[in-house]
Amino acid sequence: MKHSFFLLFLISHLLTADTKPNILFIAADDLSCALGCFGDPIAKTPHLDRLAATGTCFLNAYNQLPLCNPTRASVMTGLRPDTIKVYDLDRHFRDEVPDAVTLSQQFMKHGWWAGRVGKIYHYNVPASIGTDGFDDPPSWQKTVNPIGRDKTDEHLVFNAEPHRKISAALSWLAADGKDEEQTDGMIATEAIRLMEEHKKDPFFIAAGFFRPHTPFVAPKKYFDMYPLEEMRLPFAPSDDREDIPTAAFAHNCPIPHYGLDELTCRKAMQAYYACVSFIDAQVGRMLDALDRLGLTKNTIVVFWSDHGYHLGEHNGIWQKRTLFEQGARAPLIIRNPMSKGNGQACRRIVEFIDIYPTLTELAGLPTPKQVEGRSLKRLLDDPLTQWNGTAITQVLRPADDRLKDPVMGRSIRTERWRYSDWAEGKNGVELYDHYADPMEFNNLAENATKENHAVMKSLRKMLVKKASGQTPKTPFNPKRL
């Protein structure tokens, strides 16, 4: 171990500005796996598809908590929510771990210039657009907070649920004007400017987009790409909800489809996909800039979203805060010019806390010992290599009319199974077999067979060990289950 650390230290100090790889770290907000490269049949995302075709598309990447603040803090610290004690929107990770070295800080410590444009840490959207939001100042040498006409045009936004703020409601606007007038277009412009200014330095430039977070705002041309008559709400059996625990449904989506009619829901879906294509176009601008500046061959590009997003699955779930596949799974694409596996998709189970140690290893930097993820470098070189990955996602339910006390939900995903429990089982248990039931329609924990009880016992044990930072002595083998 000491020898390995010394070797990493030596490599990091031998690297010159010409050999240190740049990092372009791109985040989207509330973006599900609604991308062409992830198999979505509706999405028109040629630029992200291009990135995936020249890098590695992680088809089974899972966030640690499907809510903006906790998952972003986990990505940037490489620590689980239970370590940083961030479960909702109003707590900063430094309250619990004041000395944590964030991902960009680690690069700064070793000679990289680091700058942020837009949303990387949590922001209240759209209220905090144009501000620092819930940022972490030690993480950056420069921050840029664009504010576009999506803010000045907020009075034009259609709100399908007027009793809610547009930040939490299904709300949208097919906007006038050009891409560059919107905040996210300005974010791409500013990120490109920083690349131009620091092209001779090793840089860590983080560009965080605000869409497709509500309100769904994008120029009209992107709405035109998705004719309303082609939008269809996802299928689910009529009795799909009958075997699902009450706690599994988010408190902010208490009734199916918020009680909205089908046409309104299809309009919301159209608006969401319009934002997806809008963000895709901004990513394309940045990829083109890397080519134009001659930086592509020395720049690691990471694209990720903070968590997944529901568009009506399970008979009417919208938005986030669930442990279902649509909430826990999110896009992750990494393009390292030096990786041998570029152009191949990876189906192994990985976690978002793996991003931190992956980038430090690729750059030849030491990874702080506190970081809880593991490097994906081996998968970047060979996406088919044996991995035995598992992923833990959790979410905290507040007490409300349905739940007497706050309830923690925990979920573990393996290549075959998803096991979830609520208040350690007191408020319900779920088991889904992804080999037979990838949409998670059939909760096998209900009237479980002897075999399924054995599966749940094994998965529960693995969940507890991994959540506590313990590593099982015997690597998980899905064939055993």
C-alpha positions in Angstrom: 0.0 0.0 0.0 2.8 2.4 0.9 4.7 1.6 -2.3 1.6 2.2 -4.4 1.0 5.6 -2.7 4.6 6.6 -3.2 4.4 5.6 -6.9 1.2 7.7 -7.4 2.9 10.7 -5.6 6.0 10.4 -7.8 4.0 10.2 -11.0 1.9 13.2 -10.1 5.1 15.3 -9.6 6.8 14.1 -12.7 3.8 15.1 -14.9 4.2 18.4 -16.8 1.5 20.8 -17.9 1.7 19.1 -21.3 1.1 15.6 -19.9 -1.4 16.4 -17.1 -4.8 15.6 -18.6 -7.5 18.3 -18.5 -10.8 17.5 -16.9 -14.1 18.8 -18.4 -16.7 17.9 -15.8 -20.2 18.3 -17.2 -23.4 17.9 -15.0 -27.0 18.0 -15.9 -29.9 18.6 -13.5 -32.7 16.0 -13.1 -31.7 14.2 -16.3 -32.8 10.6 -16.4 -31.3 8.0 -18.8 -33.5 9.7 -21.5 -30.6 9.6 -24.0 -30.2 7.8 -27.3 -27.0 6.1 -26.2 -28.9 4.7 -23.2 -31.4 3.1 -25.5 -34.2 5.7 -25.2 -36.3 5.4 -28.3 -37.6 9.0 -28.2 -34.6 11.1 -27.2 -32.7 13.0 -29.9 -29.2 13.4 -28.4 -26.6 13.2 -31.2 -23.9 15.0 -29.3 -24.0 12.9 -26.1 -24.3 9.8 -28.4 -21.1 11.0 -30.0 -19.4 11.3 -26.6 -20.6 7.8 -25.7 -19.3 6.4 -29.0 -15.8 7.8 -28.3 -15.8 7.0 -24.6 -17.5 4.6 -22.2 -21.2 4.8 -21.5 -22.0 3.3 -18.1 -25.5 1.9 -18.6 -25.9 0.9 -15.0 -24.6 3.8 -12.9 -26.5 4.7 -9.7 -26.6 7.8 -7.6 -26.3 7.7 -3.8 -29.5 9.7 -3.0 -32.0 10.8 -5.7 -32.1 14.5 -4.7 -29.9 17.3 -5.8 -28.0 18.4 -2.7 -27.1 15.0 -1.3 -26.0 13.4 -4.5 -23.9 16.3 -5.7 -22.2 16.4 -2.3 -21.5 12.7 -2.6 -20.0 13.0 -6.1 -17.7 15.9 -5.1 -16.5 14.3 -1.8 -16.6 10.6 -2.8 -18.5 10.0 0.4 -21.9 8.4 1.1 -24.8 10.4 2.5 -24.5 8.5 5.8 -20.9 9.7 6.1 -21.6 13.4 5.3 -25.1 13.3 6.9 -26.7 15.1 4.0 -30.1 13.8 3.2 -32.0 16.8 2.0 -31.6 20.3 0.6 -30.7 22.4 3.7 -27.4 20.9 5.0 -23.9 21.5 3.7 -21.5 18.6 3.7 -18.8 20.6 5.6 -21.1 20.8 8.6 -20.2 17.1 9.2 -16.8 16.8 7.4 -15.2 20.2 7.5 -11.8 19.0 6.3 -13.0 16.9 3.3 -10.9 17.4 0.2 -13.3 17.7 -2.7 -12.6 16.3 -6.1 -11.7 19.6 -7.7 -9.7 20.5 -4.6 -7.5 17.4 -5.0 -6.7 18.5 -8.5 -6.0 22.1 -7.4 -3.6 20.7 -4.7 -1.6 19.0 -7.5 -1.3 22.0 -9.9 -4.6 22.0 -11.9 -6.6 25.2 -12.3 -10.2 24.7 -11.2 -13.2 26.7 -12.2 -17.0 26.3 -12.0 -19.7 27.6 -14.3 -23.3 27.1 -13.3 -24.7 24.3 -11.0 -22.3 21.7 -9.6 -23.3 21.9 -5.9 -26.9 22.5 -5.0 -29.0 25.4 -6.2 -32.6 26.2 -5.6 -33.9 26.1 -9.2 -34.9 28.5 -10.6 -34.7 30.9 -7.6 -30.9 30.8 -7.2 -29.9 31.0 -10.8 -27.3 33.8 -11.2 -26.0 33.3 -7.6 -23.4 31.0 -6.0 -26.2 28.8 -4.7 -25.2 26.3 -2.0 -21.6 26.3 -3.4 -18.4 25.2 -1.7 -15.9 28.1 -2.2 -12.7 26.0 -1.4 -13.5 23.9 -4.4 -12.7 26.5 -7.0 -10.4 29.3 -8.0 -13.0 31.0 -10.1 -16.8 30.8 -10.3 -19.2 32.1 -13.0 -22.9 32.3 -12.4 -24.7 33.2 -15.7 -28.3 34.3 -15.7 -30.4 34.2 -18.9 -33.8 35.1 -20.2 -35.3 32.0 -18.6 -35.2 34.1 -15.4 -36.6 37.3 -16.9 -39.3 35.2 -18.7 -40.5 33.3 -15.7 -43.8 35.0 -15.8 -44.5 33.3 -19.2 -44.0 29.8 -17.7 -47.1 27.6 -17.8 -47.7 25.9 -14.4 -49.9 22.8 -14.6 -50.2 22.9 -10.8 -50.7 26.5 -9.8 -50.8 25.7 -6.1 -47.1 24.7 -6.3 -44.1 26.8 -7.1 -42.8 26.3 -10.7 -39.6 24.8 -9.1 -41.6 21.8 -7.9 -44.5 21.6 -10.3 -44.8 20.3 -13.8 -44.2 23.6 -15.6 -42.7 24.6 -18.9 -42.0 27.3 -21.5 -41.2 27.0 -25.2 -39.0 30.0 -25.2 -38.3 32.7 -27.8 -34.8 33.5 -28.8 -31.5 31.7 -29.3 -29.8 29.1 -27.2 -27.1 31.5 -26.1 -29.8 33.7 -24.4 -30.8 31.0 -22.0 -28.8 30.4 -18.8 -27.7 27.0 -20.0 -26.6 28.4 -23.3 -24.6 31.0 -21.5 -23.0 28.3 -19.3 -21.7 26.5 -22.4 -20.4 29.9 -23.7 -18.6 30.7 -20.4 -17.1 27.2 -20.1 -15.7 27.5 -23.6 -14.2 30.9 -22.7 -12.5 29.3 -19.7 -11.1 26.5 -21.8 -9.7 29.1 -24.2 -8.2 31.1 -21.4 -6.6 28.1 -19.7 -5.7 25.9 -22.7 -2.0 26.0 -21.8 -2.7 25.0 -18.2 -3.9 21.7 -16.9 -7.5 22.6 -16.0 -10.5 21.2 -14.1 -13.5 23.0 -15.6 -16.9 22.1 -14.2 -20.0 23.1 -16.2 -23.3 22.5 -14.5 -26.5 22.9 -16.5 -29.9 23.7 -14.8 -32.1 21.7 -17.2 -34.1 19.6 -17.5 -35.0 20.6 -13.9 -38.4 22.2 -13.7 -39.6 24.6 -15.1 -38.8 22.8 -18.4 -37.5 25.8 -20.4 -35.9 25.5 -23.8 -36.1 27.3 -27.2 -39.2 26.5 -29.3 -37.2 24.6 -31.9 -36.5 21.8 -29.4 -40.2 21.4 -28.6 -40.8 21.0 -32.3 -38.4 18.0 -32.3 -41.0 16.1 -30.3 -44.5 16.2 -31.8 -47.1 16.0 -29.1 -49.0 13.2 -30.9 -45.9 11.0 -30.6 -45.7 11.3 -26.8 -47.0 8.3 -24.9 -47.1 7.8 -21.1 -45.2 4.7 -19.9 -47.0 1.4 -19.6 -47.7 -0.2 -16.2 -50.2 -2.9 -15.2 -53.4 -1.5 -13.7 -52.6 -3.1 -10.3 -48.9 -2.1 -10.3 -49.1 -0.1 -7.1 -50.9 -2.7 -5.0 -47.7 -4.5 -3.9 -45.6 -1.4 -3.3 -45.1 0.0 0.2 -46.6 3.4 0.9 -43.1 4.8 1.8 -41.8 3.9 -1.7 -43.8 6.8 -3.1 -42.4 10.2 -2.7 -44.3 12.6 -0.4 -44.2 15.3 -3.1 -46.1 13.1 -5.6 -48.8 11.7 -3.4 -51.4 10.8 -6.1 -50.9 9.4 -9.6 -49.9 12.0 -12.2 -50.7 14.7 -9.6 -54.3 14.3 -10.7 -53.5 15.8 -14.1 -55.2 14.6 -17.3 -53.3 12.6 -19.9 -52.9 15.5 -22.4 -51.2 17.7 -19.8 -48.9 14.9 -18.8 -47.9 14.4 -22.5 -47.2 18.1 -22.8 -44.9 17.9 -19.8 -43.1 14.9 -21.3 -42.7 16.8 -24.6 -41.2 19.8 -22.6 -38.8 17.5 -20.7 -37.5 15.9 -23.9 -37.1 19.4 -25.4 -34.8 20.3 -22.5 -32.9 17.1 -22.9 -32.1 18.0 -26.6 -31.3 21.6 -25.6 -28.7 20.4 -23.1 -27.4 17.9 -25.6 -26.8 20.8 -28.1 -24.8 22.7 -25.4 -22.6 19.7 -24.7 -22.0 19.5 -28.5 -20.7 23.1 -28.4 -18.2 22.2 -25.7 -17.0 19.1 -27.5 -16.6 21.1 -30.7 -14.6 23.7 -28.7 -12.2 21.0 -27.4 -11.6 19.9 -31.0 -11.1 23.5 -32.2 -8.6 24.2 -29.4 -6.7 21.0 -30.0 -7.5 19.8 -26.5 -9.5 16.6 -27.2 -6.6 14.2 -27.0 -5.5 15.5 -23.6 -8.9 16.1 -22.0 -10.9 13.6 -19.9 -14.6 14.4 -20.3 -17.2 13.3 -17.7 -20.9 13.7 -18.2 -23.3 12.9 -15.4 -26.7 13.8 -14.0 -27.3 14.1 -10.3 -30.0 11.5 -10.3 -32.8 9.9 -12.4 -36.3 11.2 -13.0 -39.7 9.8 -13.4 -42.0 10.6 -16.3 -45.1 8.8 -15.1 -43.8 5.3 -14.4 -45.6 3.0 -12.0 -49.0 4.5 -12.9 -48.1 8.1 -12.3 -44.8 8.8 -10.5 -43.2 12.1 -11.6 -39.9 13.7 -10.8 -37.5 12.2 -8.2 -37.0 11.0 -4.6 -37.7 7.3 -5.3 -35.6 4.1 -5.0 -37.1 2.6 -8.2 -34.7 2.1 -11.1 -35.9 5.4 -12.8 -34.9 7.4 -9.8 -31.7 5.6 -8.7 -30.1 5.1 -12.1 -28.7 8.1 -14.0 -26.4 8.9 -16.9 -22.7 8.6 -16.6 -20.3 8.8 -19.6 -16.5 9.1 -19.3 -14.2 9.7 -22.2 -10.6 9.2 -21.4 -8.5 9.5 -24.5 -6.0 6.9 -23.2 -8.5 4.2 -22.3 -8.5 1.0 -24.3 -12.2 0.4 -24.1 -13.5 3.6 -25.8 -16.5 3.1 -27.9 -18.0 0.3 -25.8 -20.9 0.4 -23.4 -20.4 -0.9 -19.9 -23.2 -2.8 -18.2 -21.4 -3.4 -14.9 -23.0 -1.9 -11.7 -21.2 1.2 -10.6 -21.9 4.1 -8.2 -21.5 7.8 -8.5 -19.0 7.9 -5.6 -16.7 6.0 -8.0 -16.3 9.1 -10.1 -13.8 10.7 -7.7 -11.3 7.9 -7.4 -11.6 7.2 -11.2 -10.5 10.7 -12.1 -7.7 10.9 -9.6 -6.3 7.6 -10.8 -6.5 8.6 -14.5 -4.6 11.8 -13.7 -2.0 10.0 -11.6 -3.1 11.6 -8.3 -3.4 10.0 -4.9 -7.0 9.4 -3.8 -7.8 10.5 -0.2 -8.1 7.5 2.0 -11.5 8.6 3.2 -13.1 8.3 -0.3 -15.6 5.4 -0.3 -15.9 4.7 -4.0 -13.5 2.6 -6.2 -11.9 3.5 -9.5 -13.5 2.6 -12.7 -10.3 2.7 -14.7 -10.3 -1.1 -15.2 -13.8 -0.8 -16.7 -12.7 2.0 -19.0 -10.0 -0.3 -20.4 -12.2 -3.3 -20.6 -16.0 -2.7 -20.0 -16.6 -6.5 -20.0 -14.1 -7.3 -17.2 -15.3 -9.1 -14.1 -16.5 -6.5 -11.6 -19.0 -7.9 -9.1 -20.4 -4.4 -8.5 -23.2 -3.4 -6.2 -24.8 0.0 -5.7 -26.5 1.5 -2.7 -29.1 4.3 -3.0 -31.1 5.7 -0.1 -33.7 8.4 0.5 -35.2 9.9 3.6 -39.0 10.3 3.8 -40.2 13.1 6.1 -43.1 12.5 8.5 -46.4 13.4 7.0 -50.1 12.3 6.8 -48.9 8.9 5.5 -45.9 8.3 7.8 -46.0 8.9 11.5 -42.2 9.3 11.8 -39.4 10.0 9.3 -38.4 6.9 7.4 -35.1 6.0 5.8 -35.3 3.9 2.6 -32.3 1.9 1.5 -31.8 0.0 -1.7 -29.0 -2.2 -3.1 -28.7 -3.0 -6.8 -26.8 -6.0 -8.2 -26.7 -7.2 -11.7 -29.8 -9.2 -11.1 -31.6 -7.9 -8.1 -32.9 -4.7 -6.5 -33.7 -5.0 -2.8 -35.2 -2.1 -0.9 -36.4 -1.7 2.7 -38.0 1.1 4.5 -37.1 1.8 8.2 -35.1 -1.5 8.0 -38.3 -3.3 6.9 -40.7 -1.8 9.4 -42.4 0.2 6.7 -42.1 -2.3 3.9 -39.7 -4.4 1.8 -39.3 -4.7 -2.0 -37.5 -7.3 -4.2 -37.3 -7.1 -8.0 -35.7 -9.5 -10.3 -34.2 -7.5 -13.2 -33.6 -10.6 -15.3 -37.4 -11.1 -15.5 -38.8 -7.8 -14.5 -36.6 -4.8 -15.5 -39.5 -2.3 -15.0 -40.0 -3.5 -11.4 -43.6 -4.3 -11.7 -43.6 -7.5 -9.5 -42.5 -7.0 -5.9 -41.3 -10.5 -5.0 -41.1 -9.6 -1.3 -44.9 -9.9 -1.2 -45.7 -13.6 -0.5 -42.1 -14.4 -1.0 -40.9 -18.0 -1.7 -38.3 -19.7 0.4 -35.8 -19.0 -2.3 -36.7 -15.3 -2.4 -36.4 -15.0 1.4 -32.8 -16.4 1.0 -32.1 -13.8 -1.6 -33.4 -11.0 0.5 -31.4 -12.2 3.5 -28.2 -12.2 1.5 -28.9 -8.8 -0.1 -29.8 -7.2 3.3 -26.5 -8.4 4.8 -24.6 -7.0 1.8 -26.4 -3.7 2.1 -25.6 -3.2 5.8 -22.0 -4.1 5.3 -21.4 -1.8 2.3 -23.4 1.1 3.8 -21.2 0.8 6.9 -18.0 0.9 4.9 -17.3 -2.8 5.4 -16.3 -5.0 2.4 -17.6 -8.5 2.4 -14.7 -11.0 2.5 -16.2 -13.0 -0.4 -17.0 -10.8 -3.5 -20.6 -10.9 -4.4 -21.3 -13.5 -7.1 -24.8 -13.0 -8.6 -24.8 -16.6 -9.9 -25.0 -17.7 -6.2 -28.4 -16.2 -6.0 
